[in-house]
Amino acid sequence: MDSVHIGAKVYYRKPLVYPSKAGLAEATLNALATAQDLLGDYAQASWPVKPETLSCRLAEDDLVSHFKHPLAEYYSARNTHAPLGGRTSMEQRHVESVCSVFEKTLIDIKYTTICEFLTLSACQLAGGVGDIRKRQVGVERDRQGCTIVFVEPAEIEVSLVRLWHYMASLSRHRYDLFGATVATVGLLNCHPFIDGNGRLARVLFNILLSRSAENYIPLYDFYNCTPGGYILRLRQAELFGEWDDFILFHCNIINVMAGKQVNRFIPQMDLGSPHGHIPSGEGKWKSLPVAKEFLCANLLKKS
């Protein structure tokens, strides 16, 4: 993570517009229902797919093809794919202690309480992270000189309080996969720390789905099983309101952990034309070349 580079092509993130399930395709809603049933089935039990065998499963070409993004080759041309070891095991060790503190923050939502929780949790997960950031930061430039700047420090308080109210509304829906997935995007969009936001988001996802160390969902392993598979779908959702692929991605993670068949993604892009449109929200993609440039920029480093 770095300060904004002068002379780089800079893209600015804006506060997240929270989506509604009503905007999802029927196939996505069906996949969500199935995945949530599986979350209930393994609420008190470990997953059929064990951590020691997951790496072998994620090395299978047929399985990985379900997580690959249509723009993977363009992403790989601009970004280095170098997954880090030990992320999931570290998150598992701390998920229950983080959860015990998190529940208290939902009782009386205050910014000071949120900051205390985030700082304490980030120190456990990343070590020496420090306080909520007070300066504007962006990621390192990609190979074509592009960088992205996170929301301004002045917007962090409002964004975090809005996120906490959103999560409080989910508390009565124990296995709300849609809500948990959206909440992680809300945290990443806000980007409260210089580093360690990804780790915190993955633990938060598990907490919202009532997971423990025993049945922890190893998001990091899936996020990095194919170059850009996760990050490109994250940006489709966050920047352009295109949530179906991102939600299906997480449904498939649950399916794999439960030993079930994975879903094919709903086509979101017309890749057959140099000007294929990508449907989205307010910031509509104008053409495929634009999509390649924006989506494939190096938008997240080593979270």
Secondary structure, DSSP 8 states (H G I E B T S, - for coil): -B---TTSEEEE--------GGGS-HHHHHHHHHHHHHHHHTSSS--SS-HHHHHHHTT-HHHHHTT--TTHHHHHHHS-----SSHHHHHHHHHHHHHHHHHHHTTS--HHHHHHHHHHHHHHHHSS--SS--S--B----TTSEEEE---HHHHHHHHHHHHHHHHTTTTSTT-HHHHHHHHHHHHHH--SSS-HHHHHHHHHHHHTT--STT---HHHHHTSSTTHHHHHHHHHHHH---HHHHHHHHHHHHHHTT-----------TTSTT-----SSS----HHHHHHHHTS------
